[in-house]
Amino acid sequence: MRILVSPLDWGLGHATRCVPLIRHLQSKGVEVVIAADGAPLKVLQEQFPGIETVFLKGYNVKYSRFFSASFKVALQVPKIMSAIKREHKELEKIIKEKKIDAVISDNRYGLYTDLVPTVFITHQANIQAAVGSAYFSNKVVGFVKKFNECWIPDNEGEDNISGNLSHPLPEGLQAKYIGPLSRFKPIEGNREMKYDLLALLSGPEPQRTVLEKKIIQQLKALPYVKALIVQGLPGNKEVQSPAENIDMVPHLNDTSFIEKIATSKAILSRPGYSTLMDMAIIGGKRALFIPTPGQTEQEYLAMRMEAWNIAVWFKQSSLNLKDALAKVFSSSGFNNNLYPVIFEKTMDEWLIKLKAKSEK
């Protein structure tokens, strides 16, 4: 059986949360084909050396240095709709050329077809936007209904991560909650702390660079804070550390990544949904979240985590690392006992249905 897996190119999170899905498919003897481009493709090729890939251009959404993310994305809606139409046409060609038996799309709305069974993965059943939430949510539901199944990477009950983003389900949307997805496992045992702060940068430019420069500037004024900055730039060359108390690398493989998390007192990152799932599965770490300016989903998730005393958050424009580091240790961190790994059951049931269909 050959299954196409394709993540959205809006940051790295859609690609990284596909990792456990791909691992499980391969463990069941499935031949996985990756459809992606840019950084998501590099990340998955690093995770699965030699895996079969096909170039599928992404949406290439850009943020602005001056305008809010919501406003900038709104201006790019025509471009996004064009990309959805383009990938829908390209999908049927890929299915025939690569002999694909099923498709798993992580937030790529155009990857539906009548040729083979399709699954859509999303945590955004209810869009949280500055304006037009109901309109965009209805658009999303309309696209998702074109797929055979919808999987939501979250718990169904009260102990969930996404909150209003996928609870309750919009009227008319049939979906399965499959539990959080993360390529990591819980950290066990005690480790010697090497860093006071681990800063994990990600997301579209130029805001990734804006935050990087701000963090470096403030850390230089805090020489007693030992920090590691991971730029979130897979494939880039190593960079020189900007100060004695700051180490900096473009990217880390999983082994190094989890080791750095385990040996860091606090984590700074964007509150992207995939990052929250990773933190929930890893468990225990204190987090400082800095939403992308105007990215309403990240702002909602950050406020939700702080309201639960799981983490703290600051606006990028008013970030004060000295105050933030003092505040972050008053939070409790994630309790990974609340987020069991349960997605395999849904996948196994789906694979059984695919096999039965192919044998008819």
Phi, psi and omega in degrees: 000135181242122184238131178271129176241126185222114178266151172295151182263023181271082189083183183264347188298323180295327178286314185294327181281351171281343184302309180296329177295314181295317178302316182292319177301315180295325179294339179263011177082014180278138171274115183263135174243128180267132174242111184192182171208175175059215184298319178302321178295318179298318180298315183286328175292326177292320180291324186230076182303132177084359180295147181290134182227158174220137181287124175224107186303139181273191182276339175054049179287134180248144172258173182243153175285335189246325183263155180295156181298320181299316181295316181295319179294320179303321179293339183261006180304316177302320178294320179295316179297323177295320179295322178297315178296319182296314184290331176297317179293318182292329183300314184295327175293318180296317181302317182287317183289322184263001180054054183278137181261339180196162183229135170243116181251123174263095175066018172260106193288341183270000186268048173251154181194159173267356185285321182218163176297143182229146177236137176247127178254128179203153169246008187246057177288329177241104184291132175257101182236158179298320174218152174077024182303314182296319180298310183291324178297319178296322177298316180298312180301320179300317178291315185298326180295344179282347178267158180286326179218155174232127179247131179250118182281077181193167172284152180280326186277200185294328180279065180245168182260321191279342179058230184295345181298328180218017177224124352282170177292142176300150179301131178092354181261120175264122182211159178244132173276122187250007182082162181300150177246128176209145177279357183255166174241164179302144176281129181245147177080171180262140180237153173286130182282126179257335183231142172284327184217132172247114181260118181253109183263147181194179175094171183294153173280160003271000186294333176300314180291323179301314180292320179303312181296322181293317180295315180300313181302315183286325178292328177298332178274359179234068187297343179276353179263113177273124187227152171237127177253122174257113191289340183072038182234074181300138180093347179281160179283157177300147182242159179281138179296132186282349180197164183297328182268006184235119168263148181215133177225151180288327187195158177228142171287170187300319182298313179291323182299310182292328177294319179292322176296316182296332184253023177240139183287323182217152182243131173250131178197171166291145177274052173295152187297321179294324176297317178298320178296318177301314181296323181294318181288318180296312174081148166086334187280144174279142185229142174243114185257134178236096181297148170300129184307125178080001178274096192295327178296314179296321178297318179298312181296321179297314179296323179296316180294322179289323178298329178272002183060027177277324183208178174237161180217154176223149170291147179299322183293333183245019182297126174233102187298326180299311179292321183296318181292330176290326184277329190297330184279359172276349179275165186268338187079173181281145173257103187290350176293342181275354188231072180292153178275111186231003187294335184300324182298314179298317181295319181296319178296321179294317180296323177298317178296319179297317181295317180297320180294319183290336182273350180289000000 
